[in-house]
Amino acid sequence: MASSEPLENQSEGREFVYWVDANNHVVKVNEAWREFAQENQVAVLTQEASGPVPLWNFIEGREMKYLFQVMLDKVRQGGGPLVVPFRCDAPDRRRFMEQTMVKLDDGLVEVRCRTLKEEVREPMALLGEGGERSSQLIYCCGWCKKFEVSTGKWVEVEHVVKELELFGGVNLPRISHGACPECVHEITRLLQ
């Protein structure tokens, strides 16, 4: 469903909410979450999905899964609400967001993701779905969306093409997810 709102305002202020049970399964999502999944062509957990879905189906990378589990454990032990800033980028825009985790009854955690700001940019093919990918693998931080271009050097997607000399490349590299040291440090600080 196309929106009549300008692209840069489509998700600002919307809250995408989901609930995670004690077994780390997503058991419910709000309508805005479903709409966001459809807008971004995320096939998992649209309106046709039924039953609990493992949270780990949506979180990629060993570091990301570990940090998310630590956050859930802290909230479940009464250490909430926990508020963490993050980015959710698309090929043609940057989304600056905030995630709030709140403990409910019986190990259930409510996760609210709110878009603070959205910026339109030139489409970045590296972040797109189309096309065959090469065997080269690069890492994207699941929190800030920077890419590791060499050991310990993380840059914005606009700089990856230059840093990795991907000019005119037919097959872009595959992307895996992790967490950059800066984000690991910041999330660890928030958990203390």
Z-matrix of the N, CA and C atoms (Angstrom, degrees):
N
C 1 1.439
C 2 1.523 1 108.18
N 3 1.282 2 118.01 1 120.46
C 4 1.463 3 122.02 2 -178.42
C 5 1.517 4 109.84 3 -80.21
N 6 1.307 5 115.36 4 143.92
C 7 1.453 6 121.18 5 178.62
C 8 1.513 7 109.45 6 -98.42
N 9 1.332 8 116.17 7 147.83
C 10 1.455 9 119.23 8 176.91
C 11 1.521 10 111.43 9 -88.19
N 12 1.340 11 116.96 10 -4.19
C 13 1.464 12 120.76 11 179.22
C 14 1.521 13 109.95 12 -73.79
N 15 1.337 14 117.19 13 151.38
C 16 1.466 15 119.27 14 174.08
C 17 1.529 16 109.42 15 -58.45
N 18 1.326 17 116.88 16 146.04
C 19 1.457 18 122.68 17 -176.72
C 20 1.514 19 112.37 18 -51.56
N 21 1.337 20 117.08 19 -42.00
C 22 1.461 21 119.21 20 -175.43
C 23 1.532 22 113.34 21 -69.82
N 24 1.326 23 118.24 22 -10.12
C 25 1.464 24 120.62 23 -178.98
C 26 1.514 25 113.40 24 -113.33
N 27 1.311 26 119.17 25 3.91
C 28 1.454 27 120.95 26 -173.47
C 29 1.519 28 113.73 27 -60.38
N 30 1.323 29 119.43 28 -39.81
C 31 1.459 30 118.61 29 -175.80
C 32 1.517 31 113.77 30 -114.85
N 33 1.344 32 118.30 31 -2.88
C 34 1.464 33 119.16 32 -179.41
C 35 1.521 34 110.32 33 -59.70
N 36 1.321 35 115.37 34 129.54
C 37 1.449 36 121.89 35 177.08
C 38 1.517 37 114.71 36 85.30
N 39 1.321 38 118.93 37 -15.77
C 40 1.469 39 119.96 38 179.10
C 41 1.522 40 109.50 39 -71.29
N 42 1.314 41 116.12 40 148.77
C 43 1.463 42 121.39 41 175.88
C 44 1.518 43 109.32 42 -114.14
N 45 1.312 44 114.37 43 127.82
C 46 1.457 45 122.14 44 178.39
C 47 1.520 46 105.90 45 -105.67
N 48 1.330 47 116.57 46 114.20
C 49 1.462 48 120.66 47 -171.49
C 50 1.519 49 110.02 48 -118.55
N 51 1.344 50 114.92 49 137.56
C 52 1.457 51 120.09 50 171.90
C 53 1.525 52 109.09 51 -142.47
N 54 1.323 53 115.05 52 158.87
C 55 1.451 54 121.71 53 -176.81
C 56 1.520 55 108.96 54 -119.82
N 57 1.344 56 115.77 55 131.93
C 58 1.460 57 123.14 56 -177.47
C 59 1.521 58 107.92 57 -113.40
N 60 1.344 59 116.62 58 126.05
C 61 1.465 60 119.85 59 -179.18
C 62 1.527 61 111.41 60 -81.56
N 63 1.329 62 116.53 61 179.40
C 64 1.466 63 122.43 62 -176.92
C 65 1.523 64 112.28 63 -62.91
N 66 1.339 65 117.72 64 -19.94
C 67 1.466 66 122.29 65 178.62
C 68 1.526 67 112.00 66 -95.84
N 69 1.328 68 116.67 67 13.16
C 70 1.466 69 123.29 68 179.65
C 71 1.528 70 112.81 69 60.76
N 72 1.329 71 114.73 70 42.75
C 73 1.454 72 121.19 71 172.83
C 74 1.527 73 108.21 72 -112.03
N 75 1.330 74 115.92 73 138.48
C 76 1.457 75 120.44 74 173.09
C 77 1.526 76 105.89 75 -76.22
N 78 1.331 77 115.44 76 118.33
C 79 1.458 78 120.01 77 -175.08
C 80 1.523 79 113.18 78 -105.59
N 81 1.332 80 116.73 79 -15.72
C 82 1.457 81 120.10 80 -178.43
C 83 1.525 82 108.45 81 -162.41
N 84 1.343 83 115.94 82 147.59
C 85 1.465 84 121.97 83 174.86
C 86 1.526 85 107.51 84 -135.31
N 87 1.325 86 116.50 85 155.67
C 88 1.469 87 119.02 86 176.29
C 89 1.526 88 109.93 87 -85.71
N 90 1.320 89 115.85 88 169.98
C 91 1.469 90 121.13 89 -176.71
C 92 1.527 91 111.83 90 -63.35
N 93 1.335 92 117.79 91 -36.98
C 94 1.470 93 120.41 92 178.55
C 95 1.527 94 110.85 93 -61.88
N 96 1.328 95 117.24 94 -35.76
C 97 1.475 96 121.27 95 177.53
C 98 1.519 97 109.95 96 -63.26
N 99 1.334 98 115.64 97 -45.65
C 100 1.473 99 120.25 98 179.74
C 101 1.533 100 110.63 99 -61.82
N 102 1.335 101 116.14 100 -43.96
C 103 1.465 102 120.55 101 179.58
C 104 1.529 103 110.73 102 -62.26
N 105 1.332 104 116.98 103 -43.04
C 106 1.465 105 122.04 104 179.74
C 107 1.531 106 109.96 105 -62.52
N 108 1.338 107 116.84 106 -41.86
C 109 1.468 108 121.16 107 178.16
C 110 1.531 109 110.39 108 -61.89
N 111 1.319 110 116.79 109 -41.93
C 112 1.463 111 120.17 110 179.58
C 113 1.529 112 111.38 111 -69.05
N 114 1.331 113 117.51 112 -42.63
C 115 1.468 114 121.76 113 179.13
C 116 1.520 115 111.20 114 -59.10
N 117 1.327 116 116.03 115 -34.93
C 118 1.461 117 121.16 116 -176.80
C 119 1.520 118 112.52 117 -100.71
N 120 1.326 119 116.06 118 14.20
C 121 1.460 120 123.33 119 175.91
C 122 1.514 121 112.96 120 54.64
N 123 1.346 122 115.90 121 42.94
C 124 1.456 123 121.54 122 175.12
C 125 1.513 124 106.22 123 -95.23
N 126 1.322 125 116.32 124 107.49
C 127 1.460 126 120.80 125 -173.86
C 128 1.531 127 112.56 126 -68.67
N 129 1.321 128 116.72 127 -28.61
C 130 1.460 129 120.47 128 -175.72
C 131 1.528 130 109.71 129 -72.29
N 132 1.279 131 115.90 130 135.99
C 133 1.463 132 123.89 131 173.83
C 134 1.520 133 114.24 132 61.26
N 135 1.297 134 116.58 133 47.06
C 136 1.460 135 120.44 134 169.70
C 137 1.523 136 107.10 135 -90.82
N 138 1.289 137 118.22 136 -172.27
C 139 1.459 138 121.33 137 -176.68
C 140 1.523 139 112.56 138 -59.20
N 141 1.318 140 117.69 139 -25.04
C 142 1.459 141 120.21 140 -178.93
C 143 1.530 142 112.03 141 -76.88
N 144 1.327 143 117.98 142 -17.00
C 145 1.461 144 121.01 143 -178.26
C 146 1.513 145 109.69 144 -68.66
N 147 1.304 146 115.46 145 141.68
C 148 1.462 147 119.25 146 177.62
C 149 1.518 148 109.06 147 -135.71
N 150 1.321 149 115.24 148 147.90
C 151 1.448 150 120.78 149 178.63
C 152 1.509 151 112.93 150 79.80
N 153 1.338 152 116.03 151 166.58
C 154 1.467 153 120.89 152 179.54
C 155 1.529 154 111.64 153 -62.81
N 156 1.328 155 115.13 154 143.14
C 157 1.463 156 122.13 155 178.52
C 158 1.522 157 107.12 156 -123.24
N 159 1.344 158 118.72 157 131.24
C 160 1.459 159 119.33 158 178.81
C 161 1.532 160 111.75 159 -55.68
N 162 1.323 161 115.95 160 130.84
C 163 1.460 162 121.78 161 177.98
C 164 1.519 163 110.60 162 -54.17
N 165 1.314 164 116.89 163 -35.18
C 166 1.465 165 122.09 164 -174.50
C 167 1.524 166 111.96 165 -67.58
N 168 1.347 167 118.29 166 -10.88
C 169 1.472 168 120.61 167 173.11
C 170 1.526 169 111.52 168 -67.94
N 171 1.348 170 116.91 169 -19.46
C 172 1.458 171 121.62 170 -175.09
C 173 1.521 172 113.29 171 -107.23
N 174 1.318 173 116.94 172 -8.37
C 175 1.465 174 120.68 173 -175.80
C 176 1.523 175 108.06 174 -118.60
N 177 1.310 176 115.50 175 122.69
C 178 1.455 177 120.55 176 -177.76
C 179 1.521 178 110.57 177 -107.67
N 180 1.301 179 115.08 178 150.16
C 181 1.457 180 121.00 179 175.69
C 182 1.518 181 112.67 180 93.16
N 183 1.303 182 115.45 181 135.79
C 184 1.464 183 122.55 182 -177.90
C 185 1.519 184 112.20 183 -59.52
N 186 1.342 185 117.42 184 -45.14
C 187 1.462 186 120.25 185 -179.15
C 188 1.521 187 111.30 186 -64.88
N 189 1.335 188 115.90 187 -41.23
C 190 1.466 189 120.19 188 -179.85
C 191 1.522 190 111.07 189 -63.05
N 192 1.321 191 116.97 190 -44.86
C 193 1.467 192 120.52 191 179.75
C 194 1.523 193 110.24 192 -63.42
N 195 1.322 194 116.38 193 -42.40
C 196 1.464 195 120.36 194 179.07
C 197 1.533 196 111.04 195 -61.30
N 198 1.336 197 117.02 196 -50.01
C 199 1.464 198 120.61 197 -179.03
C 200 1.524 199 111.46 198 -62.48
N 201 1.315 200 116.66 199 -40.16
C 202 1.457 201 119.97 200 179.94
C 203 1.525 202 110.07 201 -64.78
N 204 1.337 203 117.40 202 -41.10
C 205 1.468 204 120.46 203 178.39
C 206 1.525 205 110.88 204 -63.72
N 207 1.329 206 117.00 205 -41.02
C 208 1.468 207 120.55 206 178.19
C 209 1.528 208 110.12 207 -62.68
N 210 1.331 209 116.56 208 -41.18
C 211 1.473 210 119.79 209 178.59
C 212 1.529 211 110.97 210 -63.97
N 213 1.330 212 117.02 211 -45.17
C 214 1.464 213 120.40 212 178.70
C 215 1.525 214 110.98 213 -60.75
N 216 1.331 215 116.44 214 -44.29
C 217 1.474 216 120.41 215 179.57
C 218 1.520 217 110.86 216 -60.34
N 219 1.325 218 116.85 217 -44.08
C 220 1.460 219 120.79 218 -179.49
C 221 1.526 220 111.01 219 -62.21
N 222 1.320 221 116.74 220 -45.18
C 223 1.468 222 120.77 221 179.95
C 224 1.530 223 109.80 222 -64.19
N 225 1.324 224 117.66 223 -43.20
C 226 1.469 225 121.26 224 -179.29
C 227 1.529 226 111.85 225 -64.79
N 228 1.319 227 116.75 226 -27.40
C 229 1.466 228 120.66 227 178.88
C 230 1.524 229 111.92 228 -86.99
N 231 1.318 230 116.40 229 11.84
C 232 1.461 231 120.39 230 176.83
C 233 1.508 232 114.39 231 93.18
N 234 1.324 233 117.75 232 14.20
C 235 1.459 234 121.10 233 -178.34
C 236 1.501 235 113.48 234 -96.17
N 237 1.291 236 117.57 235 40.65
C 238 1.460 237 118.61 236 -177.10
C 239 1.502 238 111.17 237 -130.14
N 240 1.286 239 118.65 238 179.38
C 241 1.467 240 124.15 239 -0.45
C 242 1.531 241 112.10 240 -69.08
N 243 1.308 242 115.02 241 151.70
C 244 1.456 243 121.78 242 179.41
C 245 1.527 244 107.96 243 -113.51
N 246 1.333 245 116.63 244 123.96
C 247 1.467 246 122.02 245 -177.59
C 248 1.529 247 108.61 246 -114.61
N 249 1.352 248 115.95 247 125.62
C 250 1.463 249 121.64 248 -177.42
C 251 1.532 250 109.04 249 -133.24
N 252 1.341 251 117.43 250 126.39
C 253 1.469 252 119.63 251 174.58
C 254 1.529 253 110.05 252 -76.83
N 255 1.333 254 116.65 253 150.34
C 256 1.462 255 120.79 254 176.18
C 257 1.522 256 109.52 255 -158.99
N 258 1.337 257 115.77 256 173.38
C 259 1.461 258 121.44 257 175.97
C 260 1.523 259 109.04 258 -117.72
N 261 1.309 260 115.20 259 147.40
C 262 1.463 261 122.80 260 175.29
C 263 1.518 262 105.82 261 -133.76
N 264 1.330 263 116.75 262 92.92
C 265 1.458 264 121.34 263 -173.67
C 266 1.520 265 112.67 264 -94.40
N 267 1.302 266 115.16 265 149.76
C 268 1.459 267 124.22 266 172.08
C 269 1.522 268 106.43 267 -118.78
N 270 1.333 269 118.13 268 167.05
C 271 1.469 270 118.71 269 -179.50
C 272 1.529 271 113.90 270 -54.61
N 273 1.329 272 117.39 271 -32.04
C 274 1.467 273 119.74 272 -174.38
C 275 1.528 274 114.70 273 -111.34
N 276 1.325 275 118.38 274 10.87
C 277 1.472 276 120.17 275 179.71
C 278 1.521 277 112.72 276 -163.19
N 279 1.326 278 114.23 277 157.35
C 280 1.463 279 122.87 278 173.48
C 281 1.525 280 106.87 279 -107.73
N 282 1.327 281 116.24 280 136.85
C 283 1.459 282 120.19 281 174.75
C 284 1.520 283 108.22 282 -121.20
N 285 1.323 284 115.91 283 121.27
C 286 1.460 285 122.04 284 175.35
C 287 1.523 286 105.72 285 -95.37
N 288 1.331 287 115.88 286 122.10
C 289 1.454 288 120.04 287 -171.13
C 290 1.526 289 111.57 288 -130.81
N 291 1.313 290 114.42 289 172.14
C 292 1.462 291 121.81 290 178.46
C 293 1.523 292 107.10 291 -138.71
N 294 1.314 293 115.36 292 132.50
C 295 1.465 294 121.67 293 179.68
C 296 1.526 295 108.90 294 -111.37
N 297 1.332 296 116.50 295 130.37
C 298 1.461 297 121.60 296 177.13
C 299 1.518 298 108.33 297 -121.13
N 300 1.334 299 115.78 298 125.74
C 301 1.464 300 121.84 299 176.99
C 302 1.519 301 108.53 300 -108.30
N 303 1.346 302 115.77 301 132.65
C 304 1.457 303 121.87 302 -179.17
C 305 1.520 304 108.99 303 -131.80
N 306 1.326 305 116.26 304 134.55
C 307 1.465 306 122.25 305 177.88
C 308 1.526 307 109.33 306 -76.27
N 309 1.339 308 115.59 307 132.74
C 310 1.454 309 122.38 308 172.18
C 311 1.533 310 107.36 309 -114.03
N 312 1.295 311 118.78 310 -162.44
C 313 1.469 312 121.63 311 -179.94
C 314 1.525 313 112.39 312 -78.04
N 315 1.338 314 116.05 313 155.94
C 316 1.478 315 123.95 314 172.40
C 317 1.521 316 114.49 315 56.20
N 318 1.323 317 117.65 316 37.42
C 319 1.461 318 121.20 317 176.98
C 320 1.513 319 114.51 318 78.82
N 321 1.326 320 117.34 319 2.11
C 322 1.463 321 121.20 320 179.12
C 323 1.530 322 109.15 321 -75.31
N 324 1.335 323 116.12 322 136.82
C 325 1.460 324 121.93 323 178.14
C 326 1.524 325 108.07 324 -123.39
N 327 1.326 326 114.87 325 129.39
C 328 1.467 327 120.34 326 174.22
C 329 1.518 328 107.37 327 -92.60
N 330 1.338 329 115.73 328 130.59
C 331 1.456 330 121.84 329 178.93
C 332 1.527 331 107.55 330 -117.63
N 333 1.337 332 115.74 331 118.28
C 334 1.468 333 122.40 332 178.67
C 335 1.518 334 108.71 333 -111.15
N 336 1.319 335 116.27 334 124.02
C 337 1.459 336 121.57 335 177.07
C 338 1.522 337 107.36 336 -114.71
N 339 1.314 338 115.46 337 122.93
C 340 1.465 339 120.84 338 -175.48
C 341 1.517 340 109.12 339 -121.60
N 342 1.333 341 115.62 340 132.78
C 343 1.460 342 120.76 341 176.61
C 344 1.517 343 109.10 342 -80.32
N 345 1.327 344 115.85 343 120.98
C 346 1.460 345 121.49 344 178.60
C 347 1.523 346 111.40 345 -88.08
N 348 1.337 347 115.32 346 -40.19
C 349 1.461 348 120.86 347 -176.24
C 350 1.518 349 108.55 348 -156.19
N 351 1.319 350 116.07 349 144.02
C 352 1.457 351 121.45 350 177.50
C 353 1.523 352 108.50 351 -130.97
N 354 1.328 353 116.09 352 132.53
C 355 1.464 354 121.45 353 -179.86
C 356 1.522 355 109.96 354 -122.34
N 357 1.318 356 115.97 355 131.51
C 358 1.460 357 121.73 356 175.44
C 359 1.524 358 108.10 357 -80.30
N 360 1.318 359 117.23 358 143.81
C 361 1.465 360 121.78 359 176.36
C 362 1.513 361 108.64 360 -144.53
N 363 1.322 362 116.17 361 169.85
C 364 1.457 363 120.67 362 174.51
C 365 1.529 364 107.55 363 -59.48
N 366 1.332 365 118.40 364 138.31
C 367 1.473 366 120.01 365 -179.77
C 368 1.529 367 111.64 366 -58.24
N 369 1.316 368 115.20 367 136.81
C 370 1.463 369 122.52 368 179.81
C 371 1.528 370 108.45 369 -108.05
N 372 1.325 371 116.31 370 107.74
C 373 1.465 372 121.23 371 -176.89
C 374 1.527 373 111.63 372 -57.57
N 375 1.320 374 117.11 373 -32.54
C 376 1.462 375 120.90 374 -179.07
C 377 1.526 376 111.48 375 -57.35
N 378 1.332 377 117.57 376 -32.67
C 379 1.457 378 121.47 377 -178.48
C 380 1.525 379 113.20 378 -89.93
N 381 1.329 380 117.40 379 -4.49
C 382 1.460 381 121.38 380 -178.35
C 383 1.515 382 112.82 381 -78.76
N 384 1.316 383 114.40 382 168.03
C 385 1.462 384 121.55 383 -178.56
C 386 1.523 385 112.95 384 -90.36
N 387 1.313 386 117.95 385 -28.66
C 388 1.458 387 121.24 386 -171.69
C 389 1.517 388 114.13 387 -74.66
N 390 1.304 389 114.37 388 161.48
C 391 1.462 390 121.02 389 173.23
C 392 1.510 391 114.41 390 86.90
N 393 1.310 392 113.71 391 153.20
C 394 1.450 393 120.54 392 178.16
C 395 1.529 394 109.04 393 -78.78
N 396 1.314 395 116.29 394 142.85
C 397 1.467 396 121.49 395 -179.10
C 398 1.517 397 110.17 396 -103.92
N 399 1.334 398 115.58 397 151.13
C 400 1.471 399 121.29 398 177.61
C 401 1.529 400 109.45 399 -77.92
N 402 1.305 401 116.25 400 -179.36
C 403 1.472 402 120.56 401 177.87
C 404 1.528 403 111.46 402 -82.87
N 405 1.338 404 117.64 403 -10.07
C 406 1.460 405 121.10 404 177.94
C 407 1.527 406 108.87 405 -65.10
N 408 1.325 407 117.10 406 139.87
C 409 1.455 408 122.49 407 -178.84
C 410 1.519 409 109.60 408 -121.80
N 411 1.338 410 116.25 409 129.32
C 412 1.463 411 120.35 410 174.72
C 413 1.521 412 108.22 411 -124.32
N 414 1.332 413 115.44 412 156.62
C 415 1.460 414 121.17 413 -175.63
C 416 1.518 415 111.51 414 -108.43
N 417 1.327 416 114.31 415 137.60
C 418 1.454 417 122.35 416 177.66
C 419 1.520 418 107.55 417 -116.88
N 420 1.324 419 117.20 418 133.17
C 421 1.462 420 120.98 419 177.22
C 422 1.528 421 108.28 420 -71.23
N 423 1.300 422 116.35 421 127.43
C 424 1.454 423 121.30 422 -179.25
C 425 1.518 424 114.24 423 -69.38
N 426 1.339 425 117.91 424 -13.18
C 427 1.463 426 120.68 425 -179.26
C 428 1.516 427 112.49 426 -99.83
N 429 1.336 428 117.50 427 -52.32
C 430 1.475 429 119.93 428 -174.24
C 431 1.523 430 112.85 429 -100.78
N 432 1.330 431 117.32 430 -9.44
C 433 1.464 432 124.64 431 178.66
C 434 1.528 433 114.29 432 67.46
N 435 1.323 434 117.13 433 20.06
C 436 1.462 435 119.79 434 172.03
C 437 1.528 436 108.26 435 -82.07
N 438 1.337 437 115.74 436 158.58
C 439 1.453 438 122.42 437 -178.77
C 440 1.517 439 110.34 438 -112.10
N 441 1.334 440 115.95 439 143.03
C 442 1.467 441 120.31 440 175.85
C 443 1.525 442 107.89 441 -85.99
N 444 1.332 443 115.87 442 117.33
C 445 1.464 444 120.64 443 -178.36
C 446 1.528 445 112.04 444 -103.35
N 447 1.299 446 116.51 445 -16.82
C 448 1.465 447 122.64 446 171.34
C 449 1.528 448 105.16 447 -159.55
N 450 1.300 449 117.54 448 166.40
C 451 1.444 450 120.79 449 -176.05
C 452 1.524 451 111.32 450 -52.59
N 453 1.332 452 114.83 451 115.64
C 454 1.454 453 120.98 452 177.72
C 455 1.518 454 115.64 453 81.24
N 456 1.332 455 118.85 454 -2.46
C 457 1.461 456 121.03 455 -179.85
C 458 1.528 457 108.95 456 -109.04
N 459 1.341 458 115.25 457 113.71
C 460 1.462 459 122.49 458 -178.49
C 461 1.521 460 108.89 459 -115.78
N 462 1.353 461 116.91 460 131.72
C 463 1.461 462 121.52 461 -177.24
C 464 1.529 463 110.39 462 -133.72
N 465 1.351 464 115.01 463 161.47
C 466 1.466 465 120.95 464 175.19
C 467 1.527 466 109.42 465 -65.23
N 468 1.334 467 116.18 466 155.30
C 469 1.460 468 121.63 467 -176.81
C 470 1.524 469 112.23 468 -56.87
N 471 1.333 470 118.20 469 -32.93
C 472 1.462 471 120.55 470 179.67
C 473 1.525 472 112.62 471 -61.48
N 474 1.319 473 117.87 472 -23.04
C 475 1.469 474 121.88 473 -177.80
C 476 1.530 475 113.38 474 -98.01
N 477 1.320 476 117.27 475 -9.73
C 478 1.466 477 120.91 476 -177.26
C 479 1.526 478 111.02 477 -63.73
N 480 1.326 479 116.72 478 -43.12
C 481 1.468 480 120.56 479 -177.83
C 482 1.521 481 110.48 480 -56.91
N 483 1.324 482 116.99 481 -45.79
C 484 1.465 483 120.68 482 179.94
C 485 1.530 484 110.94 483 -68.96
N 486 1.321 485 116.73 484 -48.32
C 487 1.467 486 121.12 485 -176.34
C 488 1.525 487 112.47 486 -61.19
N 489 1.338 488 116.98 487 -38.48
C 490 1.461 489 120.46 488 -177.01
C 491 1.531 490 112.61 489 -100.91
N 492 1.340 491 115.80 490 6.73
C 493 1.457 492 121.82 491 178.17
C 494 1.532 493 111.71 492 52.18
N 495 1.323 494 115.38 493 55.03
C 496 1.462 495 121.88 494 -178.85
C 497 1.528 496 112.23 495 -95.44
N 498 1.315 497 117.60 496 16.57
C 499 1.457 498 121.87 497 -176.98
C 500 1.519 499 111.13 498 -56.70
N 501 1.321 500 116.08 499 125.31
C 502 1.459 501 121.22 500 174.63
C 503 1.510 502 114.61 501 63.03
N 504 1.315 503 117.45 502 10.87
C 505 1.464 504 119.83 503 179.87
C 506 1.515 505 111.15 504 -63.70
N 507 1.320 506 115.52 505 133.86
C 508 1.458 507 120.06 506 -179.97
C 509 1.519 508 109.85 507 -70.63
N 510 1.320 509 116.77 508 -46.73
C 511 1.461 510 121.23 509 -178.49
C 512 1.523 511 109.86 510 -109.89
N 513 1.303 512 115.10 511 113.20
C 514 1.464 513 120.24 512 177.25
C 515 1.518 514 109.84 513 -73.01
N 516 1.338 515 117.85 514 159.00
C 517 1.465 516 119.92 515 -179.99
C 518 1.532 517 111.81 516 -70.21
N 519 1.311 518 114.92 517 160.13
C 520 1.461 519 121.58 518 173.60
C 521 1.524 520 107.93 519 -76.81
N 522 1.334 521 115.78 520 152.74
C 523 1.462 522 120.54 521 -179.66
C 524 1.516 523 109.08 522 -115.72
N 525 1.325 524 115.45 523 130.73
C 526 1.455 525 121.81 524 171.27
C 527 1.523 526 106.73 525 -117.45
N 528 1.302 527 116.47 526 162.59
C 529 1.461 528 119.63 527 -176.05
C 530 1.518 529 111.97 528 -112.82
N 531 1.299 530 114.25 529 147.12
C 532 1.451 531 122.77 530 177.14
C 533 1.504 532 108.15 531 -155.20
N 534 1.312 533 115.63 532 -154.96
C 535 1.462 534 120.66 533 177.52
C 536 1.516 535 107.87 534 -138.61
N 537 1.315 536 116.40 535 130.01
C 538 1.455 537 120.30 536 179.29
C 539 1.533 538 108.85 537 -72.42
N 540 1.341 539 117.74 538 156.47
C 541 1.468 540 120.56 539 -178.88
C 542 1.530 541 113.43 540 -56.91
N 543 1.320 542 117.45 541 -36.30
C 544 1.462 543 120.61 542 -179.63
C 545 1.535 544 111.01 543 -63.34
N 546 1.334 545 117.03 544 -43.35
C 547 1.464 546 120.24 545 179.69
C 548 1.527 547 111.34 546 -70.82
N 549 1.331 548 117.66 547 -38.76
C 550 1.465 549 120.39 548 176.51
C 551 1.524 550 109.35 549 -58.99
N 552 1.331 551 116.71 550 -44.79
C 553 1.458 552 121.51 551 179.21
C 554 1.523 553 110.82 552 -61.01
N 555 1.332 554 117.21 553 -46.11
C 556 1.469 555 121.15 554 -177.31
C 557 1.530 556 111.60 555 -66.53
N 558 1.320 557 117.42 556 -41.37
C 559 1.470 558 120.04 557 179.49
C 560 1.526 559 109.96 558 -69.23
N 561 1.318 560 117.54 559 -39.12
C 562 1.464 561 120.54 560 175.99
C 563 1.514 562 110.63 561 -60.68
N 564 1.338 563 117.19 562 -40.58
C 565 1.464 564 120.93 563 177.02
C 566 1.524 565 110.67 564 -62.77
N 567 1.327 566 117.61 565 -42.64
C 568 1.463 567 120.54 566 180.00
C 569 1.532 568 112.02 567 -65.00
N 570 1.315 569 116.01 568 -28.37
C 571 1.473 570 120.12 569 -177.90
C 572 1.529 571 112.95 570 -80.46
N 573 1.337 572 117.84 571 -12.39
C 574 1.464 573 120.46 572 -177.89
C 575 1.518 574 111.35 573 -77.34
